[in-house]
Amino acid sequence: MAVLASIPVERDAPIPTWFGVGGRADRLASPRTTAELRACLAIDPALRVLGDGANLLVDDDGVAELVVVLDAPAFRAVERIGDRSGEAAIVRAGAGSNLPKLINETVRLGLAGLEGLGGIPATVGGALVMNAGGAFGQIADAVVRVHAIDREGREVTLERSDIGFGYRRSGLDGLLLTACDFALHPAETKALRARHLEVMEYKKRTQPLAARSAGCCFKNPTLDRAIEGIGAPSERVSAGLLIDRAGCKGLAVGSARVSDLHANFLVPERDGRARDVIALMDVVARRVFETFGVRLEREVVVWRRAGA
């Protein structure tokens, strides 16, 4: 353990991800305040922020940039800060707060708006950057404003209308998110719990949640032409269906294979290699393109060492 600008920094640190494979960080820091986060930024303007690691794959060679974890209380706080027009409760959640725990708490309090995200493992910051969501909604639907620090160390507050939310994107990638204000609506607690349970049961039924994976590897594409049995032009279709129909279920490359339950889940063996997962993603994308002429875009973020 070293000290960098008064912040404890771990050298050659593991980067925990849901894949359970991949390389390490040359340096990893856990700033305790926004001032310390700025200090980290001054040390390495290209620093990377690690959330829950649920949508991340780190190449086996690891990364040289300073990796920052926002797990201090200052970045995990959740509080009700007011109401809007007497109809919505404004809840501020730190970017490092755990999304499933936030959902459980808001459901317990009878506040609706996030329960459709049940079963999505993420920090609030990570969920915002990728606009996490699924069949039951997306996080952008509840956002009022986002608080962040830009790469020059300046505090930034963006209203919902200023954020470029879209399907699995936000335009927030270049910022260091610190908190988000959500507008949540009072609801009958029993009905809200039932809805949350319904979402969770659907996820358990259709996805291999217990597997070592990062969830869906590819974004659902929009078709530019009709594909029989798949969809019509301009329709967003299931990447998992395309992968399945291209004959990829059970396909393996080295220590990684395509899940038999959900074809958009790629699962590495214990002690496997991240590069096998990356190679398998490439093979799957190529097969789908060769079969249907559809280019799949990765939903999983891959960190590589510069020049790798």
Secondary structure, DSSP 8 states (H G I E B T S, - for coil): -EEETTEEEEEEEE---TT--B-EEEEEE--SSHHHHHHHHHH-TT-EEE-SSTTEEE-TT-EEEEEEE--SGGGT-EEEEEEETTTEEEEEEETTSBHHHHHHHHHHTTEESSGGGTT---BHHHHHHTT-EETTEEGGGGEEEEEEE-TTS-EEEEEGGGS--BTTB-S-TTSEEEEEEEEEEE--HHHHHHHHHHHHHHHHHHS-TTSSS-SBSB---B-SS-BTTTB-TT-B--HHHHHHHTT-TT-EETTEEE-SS-TTBEEE-TT--HHHHHHHHHHHHHHHHHHHS----B-SEEE--TT-
